[in-house]
Amino acid sequence: MNIKIRYFASAAAAAGITEDTYALAENSTIATLIDAITTKHASLPNGSDLVRILGFSSFLLDGRHASSETIIPAGSVSIDVLPPFAGG
């Protein structure tokens, strides 16, 4: 399944993009997605910054909060990566 990722604020700055798409197996979790993002960006400029930011970001799955254990259902539209804003 293809999942659209939207990066915001410092996550977008570190990723160097605001949107990306990942192909994941069915029943993948947010943690699986984080691993895929880490693998893709680890060797890129600012990749280590993005990996660090992912560690304290919140994730929204189709507009609802998702933990790292949340299974991404087939047919999901998007996942937003939201780092803390304004120091919080």
C-alpha positions as CSV (number, residue, x, y, z in Angstrom):
1,M,0.0,0.0,0.0
2,N,1.2,3.5,-0.7
3,I,1.1,6.0,2.1
4,K,1.5,9.7,1.7
5,I,3.6,11.4,4.3
6,R,3.4,15.1,5.1
7,Y,6.2,16.7,7.0
8,F,5.7,20.0,9.0
9,A,8.0,22.6,10.5
10,S,11.4,21.3,11.5
11,A,10.6,17.8,10.1
12,A,10.0,19.4,6.7
13,A,13.2,21.4,7.0
14,A,15.3,18.3,8.0
15,A,13.7,16.1,5.3
16,G,14.1,18.9,2.7
17,I,10.6,18.2,1.4
18,T,7.1,18.6,2.7
19,E,5.6,15.4,1.2
20,D,6.7,12.0,0.3
21,T,5.2,8.6,-0.5
22,Y,6.2,5.2,0.9
23,A,5.2,1.7,-0.2
24,L,4.5,-0.4,2.9
25,A,3.2,-3.9,3.4
26,E,-0.3,-4.3,4.6
27,N,-0.7,-4.2,8.4
28,S,2.5,-2.1,8.8
29,T,2.7,0.1,11.9
30,I,3.8,3.7,12.4
31,A,7.1,2.2,13.7
32,T,7.6,0.4,10.4
33,L,7.0,3.7,8.6
34,I,9.5,5.4,10.9
35,D,12.1,2.7,10.0
36,A,11.5,3.3,6.3
37,I,11.9,7.0,6.6
38,T,15.1,6.5,8.7
39,T,16.5,4.1,6.1
40,K,15.7,6.5,3.2
41,H,17.1,9.7,4.9
42,A,19.9,8.4,7.1
43,S,22.6,9.0,4.6
44,L,21.2,12.3,3.2
45,P,22.2,15.8,4.5
46,N,20.2,16.5,7.6
47,G,19.2,12.9,7.8
48,S,20.4,12.5,11.3
49,D,18.4,15.6,12.3
50,L,15.2,14.1,10.7
51,V,15.8,10.8,12.6
52,R,16.1,12.7,15.9
53,I,13.0,14.8,15.1
54,L,11.0,11.7,14.4
55,G,11.8,10.5,17.9
56,F,9.8,13.2,19.5
57,S,7.2,14.0,16.9
58,S,3.5,13.3,16.9
59,F,1.9,11.4,14.1
60,L,-1.6,11.8,12.7
61,L,-3.1,9.0,10.7
62,D,-5.9,10.4,8.5
63,G,-6.2,13.3,11.0
64,R,-6.2,11.2,14.2
65,H,-3.4,10.7,16.7
66,A,-1.4,7.5,16.1
67,S,1.3,5.8,18.3
68,S,4.2,3.9,17.0
69,E,2.2,0.6,17.5
70,T,-0.7,1.8,15.5
71,I,-1.4,-0.4,12.5
72,I,-1.9,1.6,9.3
73,P,-5.1,0.3,7.7
74,A,-5.3,-0.3,4.0
75,G,-6.9,2.6,2.3
76,S,-5.4,5.2,4.6
77,V,-4.9,8.5,2.9
78,S,-2.0,10.2,4.8
79,I,0.2,10.4,7.8
80,D,1.3,13.8,9.2
81,V,4.6,14.2,11.0
82,L,4.2,17.0,13.6
83,P,7.2,18.0,15.7
84,P,6.5,20.2,18.7
85,F,5.8,23.8,17.7
86,A,7.1,26.9,19.5
87,G,9.1,25.0,22.0
88,G,6.3,22.7,23.2
